[in-house]
Amino acid sequence: MIDISAVKHSQKKHPNMTETDFCLIPMIIAAADEITKGKYPETVVYRKTLEKEYYYVECTRTGRKRLAMKTFYKTKIGG
């Protein structure tokens, strides 16, 4: 689940994210190069390398039994 507050958070904290990047989220989840436990409790990190390394982070929503976007960002490959 992606809500507007998570998108605004990502855009504020990671201003280099574009609309095109956000359109990649379904593919990043479906074909992640790596899926790991996140730094914070109840978070999952999907990593996908394309022209950049993309990181899509989800967290569990207590009581809703679903994952929701926490943040989304990209870095230089290897950076």
N, C-alpha and C positions, 0 to 999 in steps of 0.2 A: 504494500500500500504506500502510495506517495501522496503526501498532503502538501498544501501550499506553504505551511510553516517550515517544513523540511527543505523545500526548494528555496525559499527565501534565506534560510540559514546557510545553505550551500553557496548561494550567490553572494551573500555578505562576507562569509569567511574565505571563500575561494572565488574571487571575482573573474578568474580566467575561464570559468565554466561557461559554455555557450549552450544555446538551445539544441544544437546538433549533438553536443555531449550528452544532454539529458535524454535524447532519443535513443542513445546507445544502451541505456539501463537494462531493458529486457534481454538484450544480447549478452551483456556482461553477466547477468544472473544465470542465463541458460548455458553459457559457454565459458564460464570463469576458468582462468588458468589455475587459480588457487582459491580455496574457501577455507578461512581460518576463524577461530574464536577471536572476538574482538578484545581490545584493551579494557573495555568496561564490561561489567557483568551483563549477561543476556544480549550481547551484540555479536553479529556475524559480519565478517569482511569478505567481500568478493573482489578479487584482483584479476584484471584482464589487461594484457599488453597489446596495444595496437600501435599507433604512431607515438603514443604516450602510455604511461601506466595509469590505468583508471582504478580507483578504489571506491566501491559502493558499500556503505555500511548500513546495516539494518539492526533494529532492536526489537525485542518482543514487547508487545503492549499487554500489560497485565490485565487479565480478565477478558481480553478480546481474542486470544488464541490465534494471533496472526503476527507476522513480521511487518514492520513499518520502516520507511526510510529514516535514517538518522542524519547522514551526511553523504556527500559525494564530491570527490576531488580527483585531480590528475596531477602527475609529476612527470619529469623527464625520465626516460627509461634508465633504470639503474640509479635513480636519484631519489 
